[in-house]
Amino acid sequence: MFLLSHMLKSFIRKGQLTVIDAEGKRHIFGGGEPGPQVTMRLTDPALYRSLVFKAEMVAGEAYMDGTMRFEEGSTLRDFLTLFSINRLSLGKYPIQKVLRAIKMPFRKFLQSNRKGEAQRHVAHHYDLGNDFYKLFLDDNMLYSCAYFREPDETLEQAQRNKLRLLAAKLNLKPGMKVLDIGCGWGDLALYLARLEDVEVVGVTLSKEQHALATKRAADAGLSSRVRFELKDYRDVSEHFDRIVSVGMFEHVGVQHYDEFFKKLNALMPDDGVAVIHSIGHMSPPGMTGPWIRKYIFPGGYSPALSEVVSVTERNSLWVTDIEVLRVHYATTLAHWGKRFEANRDKVIAMYDERFARMWEFYLISAEMTFRTGSQMVFHLQLSRKRDAAPIVRDYITDQQRLYIEKERSLGLGAQQPQLSLVAAQAEADTSSAGP
């Protein structure tokens, strides 16, 4: 325990961590400043060393395997909160600084998303099965940061707010053609086509998402104006007046940013507009944690804004608007976590206990990075021309108000059957069952 104790003494500044080792001996760290009180038991002596040299990877794996567990009223959430509020002191620990310096030169290799490789990375996460994602996402299966206009809004309402905000920033006009890169299960594309007389093409690399999105367009009677393709965005050859991408840019990889923005530039006319919704961070360029990279998002990386804007400059694109959503994803993840916990038994039945523990660790740790860490979400509006979008930003708020009224007139409430995947499927099941 010597090395681990030395690191924890330096690491835990806020709150207190009690570690019960494999022999049952208690070790207490921190307590100098207020914070969570956590009791953790380590049942495998091998963790004493591995937690020092591979802290992020080993902590997640130990929780998944049950060799690290929490006692005396402590929970995984308590531990990850304690970890998150002390993360800066861990980063300053000499061994951690050296390890980070060694890894940084390899980060581009770790973020590779070449064609084919990107398909495998997407399948690893998004092809787990639609039934799995229904257990914790909103009714319309939007798997990205929601937008909470009010703190007590439901997840469904907040996700609708997000779609409305994006639609307003696209500044749509009748007859336009829109590309949705990384379209998910299709809800944004369907929403845009309902609000405006536009044609939408969505592309995804997930077979599960493509199949369900295509079915939803057909069920909604929108197949003539909304279509979904199982295709890498780099293979798109049509031209579009508007381009939107939500939660996909995190899978591009730093060494592919020039390729991404060059493609956007090539697909738009001079007065075209693109809106990118992506996770980022307010700290300098870094790398994705090894546990997240191995188990959750292979090839994934959330960039610093400095890494993104410099590439848009090289590709002659104006950043016509930028907005940072600071705490909305923490709230979104908290909603997902509660729904996941409520359906934990179903997750275990689909997979197993280890898988359920893996996703618990992911959802809670991700929430903490947005609540007390450096993660955030940014919106970039891009164009070749400085005045492709209105030059006074009020139009975004004005358009949202108009869309709220239009949603009401069309009966497109946040939980209306027209947009609710769960309700639509339930109705289909009832119809097929007969009287």
Disulfide bonds with the S-S distance in Angstrom:
none
